[in-house]
């Protein structure tokens, strides 16, 4: 296979999205498969995307009182069992360490599947007085969950990167404000950094984090009609505080039980980013997260080589000085067409083409990655021009994703409508629901779709008024509906 053929995307996003996605991840240089099944090697370009999310979110966390910490990768079995004893339904697929060198350990150590059981005991040590509250800690780390079988890079792997925040508060209201603050910040990651619109709400009670009072979620719709649970924020109530003794002494000198939260976002966000914006040419990235925002490609004949290269190098330097991430592609061994295809495959948002005509007229040709739209602009005030072009590119990506979301939220008032709509179109089906898990199970068993969220009461929803007024019936069993549910297939 030639180098040119190897660069190209051969699978169809529309007809074989799984194969297409894997090809984009590999050929855009984001990740490779590790020798152990279910694991990936994240390449520098892929890791740079995660670093951009981390930097963006970390700044938001710290501006709202969160401090970073780090807790051990290994958790003693008795700690994990303590969580299992207090939280009904807690049964993670844990990887265990049984030996240190040649010696068998006295107690097995779990490879971190999540960190409540190791963080909560230390929060209980650090909180003594009401003056210690609210306490907010976060860690950036990896976790291992052996449950992943049908693996897909970034979407589902046995080991994945994430952040997990944990807080303690004096009262229910403080914990709820914290829960919603983190959900707002997660929404900002998707809408402002990744250019992906989302739906937000809470998980039904039977699908919330084990032991939690409420689990809130943001959901993103992929072009293949499946939903991605993109981040969750949990109001844990007093379950973990009671189990781990997280108490504080108030002004009245009496001891009170704290309220706690936990919240997390993983590199599944990268999977959503790749799946949403990329196309048959390869990766496509919003400028805010792109490791390389601009590529400058000089186009010369031998008689114009020196002047074109000098002019193009000056353009690249000016943009670099203005704070853009710029690549100057002056490779002799590759022709311009090859370079165009390669940088399109890698997702660079803006390409600047410079040939003899641009040099003569003191201009540049700007080409947008999402749709190949091009414009010729003066070199003067180029940095400001490029900023405007970046805004336009981001808007194009967001509008396309928003149109996909809006076109794929459909209403259903009967069981067969739910099944038929998801079977034919995918996307979200919004329907009145009685709140009984058995009704969800009936749909799940027939079409592998489930309730991905219940909207918050103050969110606009055509069913919500009639549901709250007691006028709507559950679309599945016919009993009185108590809330609105969004059904979808998901990753």
C-alpha positions in Angstrom: 0.0 0.0 0.0 1.3 3.4 -0.9 1.8 6.2 1.6 -0.9 8.2 -0.1 -3.4 5.3 0.2 -2.5 4.7 3.8 -3.3 8.3 4.6 -6.8 8.2 3.2 -10.0 7.1 5.0 -11.5 4.1 3.3 -14.5 3.3 5.6 -17.8 5.1 5.5 -19.0 7.1 8.5 -22.6 6.6 7.4 -22.5 2.9 6.6 -19.8 1.5 8.9 -19.3 4.1 11.7 -17.4 1.7 14.0 -14.8 0.8 11.4 -14.7 4.4 10.2 -14.1 5.7 13.7 -11.3 3.2 14.4 -9.6 4.2 11.1 -9.8 7.9 11.9 -8.3 7.3 15.4 -5.4 5.3 13.9 -4.6 7.3 10.8 -4.9 10.7 12.4 -2.3 9.6 14.9 -4.4 9.7 18.0 -4.0 6.1 19.4 -2.8 2.6 18.7 -4.1 -0.7 20.2 -2.0 -2.0 23.0 -0.8 -5.7 23.1 -3.3 -6.4 25.9 -6.9 -6.5 24.7 -9.0 -3.6 25.8 -6.1 -1.1 26.3 -4.8 1.6 24.0 -1.6 3.5 23.6 -2.4 7.2 23.4 -0.1 9.0 21.0 1.0 12.6 21.5 -1.7 14.1 19.2 -4.3 12.2 21.1 -2.9 13.0 24.5 -2.7 16.7 23.5 -6.5 16.7 23.1 -6.9 15.3 26.6 -4.4 17.9 28.0 -6.5 20.6 26.4 -9.7 19.3 28.2 -7.7 18.9 31.4 -6.3 22.5 31.3 -9.7 24.0 30.5 -11.5 22.1 33.2 -8.8 22.4 35.8 -8.9 26.2 35.5 -12.6 26.1 36.1 -12.3 23.8 39.1 -9.6 25.9 40.7 -11.5 29.1 40.2 -14.4 27.6 42.2 -12.4 26.4 45.2 -11.2 23.0 44.1 -7.7 21.7 45.1 -6.0 18.9 43.3 -4.7 15.9 45.2 -3.6 12.4 44.4 -4.6 9.1 46.0 -3.0 5.7 45.6 -3.6 3.6 42.5 -4.1 0.5 44.8 -7.0 0.2 47.3 -6.9 -2.4 50.1 -9.6 -5.0 49.7 -11.2 -4.2 53.0 -11.7 -0.6 51.9 -13.5 -1.7 48.8 -15.5 -4.2 50.7 -16.6 -1.4 53.0 -18.0 0.5 50.1 -19.7 -2.7 48.7 -21.3 -3.3 52.1 -22.9 0.1 52.3 -23.9 0.6 48.7 -26.4 -1.7 47.2 -25.6 -2.6 43.7 -21.9 -1.8 43.9 -20.2 -4.6 42.0 -17.3 -3.3 39.9 -15.2 -5.6 37.7 -12.0 -5.1 39.6 -8.4 -6.0 38.6 -6.6 -7.4 41.7 -2.9 -7.4 42.7 -2.1 -10.5 44.6 1.7 -10.6 44.6 4.5 -8.1 45.2 7.5 -9.5 43.5 7.6 -13.2 44.4 5.7 -12.7 47.7 2.0 -13.1 48.0 0.3 -10.1 49.6 -1.4 -10.5 53.0 -4.4 -8.6 51.5 -5.4 -8.2 47.9 -5.1 -4.7 46.4 -7.7 -3.5 44.0 -6.5 -1.5 41.0 -8.5 1.7 41.4 -12.0 1.2 39.7 -13.1 4.5 41.4 -11.9 6.3 44.5 -14.8 6.9 46.9 -13.6 4.1 49.2 -10.1 5.5 49.5 -10.9 9.3 49.4 -13.8 9.3 51.8 -11.8 8.0 54.8 -9.3 10.7 54.4 -11.9 13.4 54.0 -13.3 12.2 57.3 -9.9 12.9 58.9 -9.5 16.3 57.3 -13.0 17.5 58.3 -13.4 18.4 62.0 -15.2 21.7 62.2 -17.7 23.6 60.2 -14.8 25.9 59.3 -13.3 23.0 57.3 -16.4 23.0 55.0 -16.9 23.0 52.1 -14.0 20.8 51.4 -13.3 20.2 47.7 -10.6 17.9 46.3 -10.1 16.5 42.8 -7.7 14.1 41.2 -6.6 13.5 37.6 -5.8 9.8 37.2 -6.6 6.6 35.4 -9.0 3.9 36.5 -9.3 0.2 35.5 -12.6 -1.6 35.0 -12.4 -5.1 33.6 -16.0 -5.0 32.5 -15.2 -3.6 29.1 -15.5 -6.2 26.5 -16.6 -4.6 23.2 -13.9 -2.0 23.4 -13.5 1.2 21.3 -10.6 3.7 21.7 -11.6 6.5 24.1 -15.3 5.4 24.2 -14.8 2.1 26.1 -11.4 0.7 27.3 -10.4 -1.3 30.4 -8.2 1.5 31.5 -9.2 5.1 30.9 -8.2 8.6 32.0 -10.5 10.9 33.9 -10.9 13.3 36.8 -12.9 12.6 39.9 -13.9 15.3 42.3 -15.1 14.8 45.8 -16.6 17.4 48.2 -18.1 17.6 51.7 -20.7 20.2 52.8 -22.7 21.3 55.8 -26.1 20.7 54.3 -28.2 19.3 51.4 -28.5 22.6 49.7 -24.8 23.2 49.6 -24.2 19.8 48.1 -26.9 20.3 45.5 -25.4 23.6 44.5 -22.0 21.9 44.1 -23.5 19.1 42.0 -25.1 21.5 39.6 -22.0 23.8 39.4 -19.9 20.9 38.2 -22.6 19.9 35.7 -22.5 23.4 34.4 -18.8 23.2 34.0 -19.0 19.9 32.2 -21.6 21.5 29.8 -19.2 24.3 29.1 -16.4 21.8 28.1 -18.7 20.4 25.5 -20.4 23.5 24.2 -17.4 26.0 24.4 -14.4 23.8 23.9 -15.6 20.8 21.9 -18.4 22.6 20.0 -20.9 19.8 20.9 -24.4 20.6 22.1 -25.7 18.4 24.9 -28.9 17.5 26.8 -28.8 17.6 30.5 -30.9 16.0 33.3 -30.8 13.3 35.9 -30.6 9.5 35.7 -33.7 7.6 36.8 -33.5 6.3 40.3 -32.7 2.8 39.3 -29.7 3.9 37.2 -28.1 6.5 39.6 -24.7 6.0 41.1 -25.2 3.3 43.8 -25.9 5.0 47.1 -26.4 8.5 45.6 -29.3 10.8 46.3 -29.3 12.1 42.7 -27.1 11.5 39.7 -27.1 14.2 37.1 -25.8 13.8 33.6 -25.0 15.5 30.3 -25.7 13.5 27.1 -24.3 14.0 23.6 -25.9 12.6 20.5 -23.6 11.0 18.0 -24.1 11.0 14.2 -24.9 7.3 14.3 -27.9 8.0 16.5 -26.4 6.7 19.8 -26.1 8.8 23.0 -22.9 9.2 24.9 -23.1 9.7 28.7 -20.5 12.5 28.6 -20.1 13.4 32.3 -21.9 12.8 35.6 -22.2 14.8 38.8 -23.6 13.0 41.9 -25.3 14.3 45.0 -24.4 11.5 47.4 -26.5 12.7 50.2 -25.2 11.3 53.6 -24.7 7.7 52.5 -20.9 7.9 52.3 -20.6 10.4 55.1 -22.4 8.0 57.4 -20.4 5.0 56.3 -17.0 6.7 56.6 -17.7 9.1 59.5 -17.5 12.4 57.7 -18.8 14.7 60.5 -18.2 18.2 61.7 -18.8 20.2 64.8 -21.0 23.2 64.3 -21.1 26.5 66.1 -23.5 24.9 68.6 -20.7 22.4 69.5 -22.8 19.5 68.4 -21.6 17.0 65.9 -23.4 16.8 62.5 -23.2 14.5 59.5 -21.9 16.0 56.3 -23.3 15.8 52.8 -21.0 14.8 50.0 -20.8 14.9 46.2 -18.6 13.3 43.5 -18.3 14.2 39.9 -16.3 13.0 36.9 -15.5 13.4 33.2 -13.4 10.9 31.3 -11.6 10.8 27.9 -14.9 9.4 26.6 -15.3 13.1 25.7 -12.6 12.6 23.1 -14.6 9.8 21.6 -17.5 12.1 21.3 -15.3 14.8 19.8 -13.9 12.5 17.1 -17.3 10.9 16.3 -19.2 14.2 16.1 -17.1 16.4 13.8 -14.9 14.1 11.8 -15.8 12.9 8.2 -14.6 11.0 5.2 -11.4 13.1 5.0 -10.4 12.2 8.6 -10.3 14.1 11.9 -11.9 17.5 12.2 -11.3 19.6 15.3 -12.7 22.9 16.7 -9.9 25.5 16.9 -10.1 25.8 20.7 -8.8 22.2 21.2 -6.8 21.6 18.1 -3.1 20.9 18.8 -2.3 22.6 15.5 -4.7 25.4 14.6 -3.2 26.6 11.4 -1.0 25.0 8.8 0.8 27.2 6.3 1.5 25.4 3.0 3.8 27.2 0.5 3.2 26.3 -3.2 6.1 27.1 -5.5 7.8 26.4 -8.8 11.6 26.4 -8.9 11.7 30.0 -10.2 9.5 31.2 -7.3 10.8 29.0 -4.5 12.8 31.5 -2.6 10.3 34.3 -2.5 7.3 32.0 -1.7 9.2 30.2 1.1 10.3 33.5 2.6 6.8 35.1 2.4 5.1 31.9 3.9 7.7 31.7 6.7 6.9 35.3 7.6 3.2 34.5 7.7 3.8 31.5 9.9 6.0 33.5 12.3 3.5 36.3 12.6 0.7 34.0 13.5 2.9 32.1 15.9 3.8 35.4 17.6 0.1 36.2 17.8 -0.4 33.1 19.9 -1.7 30.6 17.4 -0.4 27.0 17.2 1.1 27.0 13.7 2.8 24.4 11.5 4.9 25.6 8.5 5.0 22.7 6.0 7.9 23.4 3.7 8.8 19.8 3.0 10.5 19.3 -0.4 9.6 15.7 -0.8 5.8 16.1 -0.7 3.6 17.9 -3.2 0.9 20.4 -2.1 -1.9 18.0 -2.7 -0.4 15.4 -0.4 0.1 18.0 2.3 -3.5 19.2 2.0 -4.8 15.6 2.4 -2.4 14.9 5.3 -3.4 18.0 7.3 -7.0 17.5 6.6 -6.7 13.9 7.9 -5.1 15.3 11.1 -7.9 17.7 11.7 -6.1 21.1 11.4 -9.0 23.7 11.3 -7.4 26.2 9.0 -5.0 25.9 6.1 -3.2 28.9 4.6 -2.1 28.4 1.0 0.6 30.7 -0.4 1.8 30.7 -4.0 3.4 33.3 -6.3 0.1 35.1 -6.8 -0.4 35.6 -3.0 3.2 36.9 -2.7 2.7 39.3 -5.5 -0.6 40.6 -4.2 0.4 40.6 -0.5 -2.5 38.2 0.3 -3.2 34.7 1.7 -5.7 32.0 0.7 -7.6 30.6 3.7 -9.3 27.2 3.6 -11.6 25.8 6.3 -11.2 22.2 7.3 -14.9 21.4 7.9 -16.2 22.2 4.4 -13.2 23.3 2.3 -14.6 26.8 2.0 -11.9 29.2 0.9 -11.3 33.0 0.9 -8.5 35.3 -0.2 -7.6 37.9 2.4 -5.0 40.7 2.7 -2.0 39.9 4.8 -2.5 43.1 6.7 -4.2 42.4 10.1 -3.8 38.7 9.4 -4.0 37.7 13.1 -7.4 39.4 13.5 -8.6 37.8 10.3 -7.5 34.4 11.4 -9.3 34.8 14.8 -12.5 35.6 12.9 -12.0 32.6 10.7 -11.5 30.4 13.8 -14.8 31.7 15.2 -16.5 30.9 11.9 -15.1 27.4 11.8 -16.2 26.6 15.4 -19.6 28.0 14.6 -19.9 25.7 11.5 -19.0 22.6 13.6 -21.4 23.5 16.4 -24.3 24.4 14.1 -24.0 21.0 12.2 -23.9 19.1 15.5 -26.9 21.2 16.8 -28.9 20.4 13.7 -28.2 16.7 14.2 -29.4 16.9 17.8 -32.5 18.9 17.0 -33.5 16.7 14.1 -33.2 13.6 16.3 -35.3 14.3 19.3 -38.7 12.8 18.6 -41.8 12.4 20.7 -43.7 9.2 21.3 -46.9 8.5 23.3 -47.1 4.8 22.7 -44.9 1.8 23.2 -44.8 0.9 19.5 -43.9 4.5 18.6 -40.9 4.2 20.9 -39.7 1.0 19.4 -40.4 2.0 15.8 -38.8 5.5 16.1 -35.6 4.2 17.7 -35.4 1.3 15.3 -35.8 3.4 12.2 -34.1 6.7 13.1 -32.1 6.2 16.3 -31.6 9.4 18.3 -33.7 10.3 21.4 -37.3 9.5 21.9 -39.0 11.7 24.5 -42.0 10.1 26.2 -44.2 10.2 29.3 -43.1 7.6 31.9 -44.6 6.2 35.0 -41.2 5.8 36.8 -41.3 2.0 36.9 -38.1 0.3 35.9 -40.0 -2.6 34.4 -41.3 -0.3 31.6 -37.7 0.6 30.7 -36.7 -3.0 30.8 -39.4 -3.9 28.3 -38.0 -1.5 25.8 -34.4 -2.4 26.6 -35.1 -6.1 26.0 -36.6 -5.5 22.6 -34.4 -2.9 21.1 -31.4 -2.3 23.4 -32.5 1.2 24.2 -32.7 2.6 27.7 -33.6 5.8 29.6 -30.5 8.0 29.3 -32.0 11.0 31.2 -35.0 12.5 32.9 -35.0 16.3 32.2 -34.9 18.8 35.0 -38.3 20.4 35.8 -37.3 23.8 34.6 -36.1 22.6 31.2 -38.4 23.1 28.3 -40.3 19.9 27.5 -43.6 19.6 25.7 -44.7 16.6 27.8 -43.7 18.0 31.1 -46.7 20.3 31.7 -49.2 17.5 31.1 -47.2 15.1 33.1 -47.0 17.3 36.2 -50.7 18.1 35.7 -51.5 14.4 35.8 -52.9 14.4 32.3 -50.4 12.1 30.5 -50.2 8.3 30.6 -47.0 6.2 30.5 -46.4 5.4 26.9 -45.4 1.8 27.8 -47.9 0.6 30.5 -50.7 3.1 30.4 -50.5 4.1 34.0 -50.3 7.7 35.0 -47.0 9.3 34.0 -45.0 11.1 36.7 -42.1 12.4 34.5 -40.7 12.6 31.1 -38.0 10.1 29.9 -35.5 10.2 27.0 -34.9 6.8 25.5 -31.9 6.1 23.3 -29.3 3.5 22.4 -26.0 4.4 23.9 -22.2 3.8 24.0 
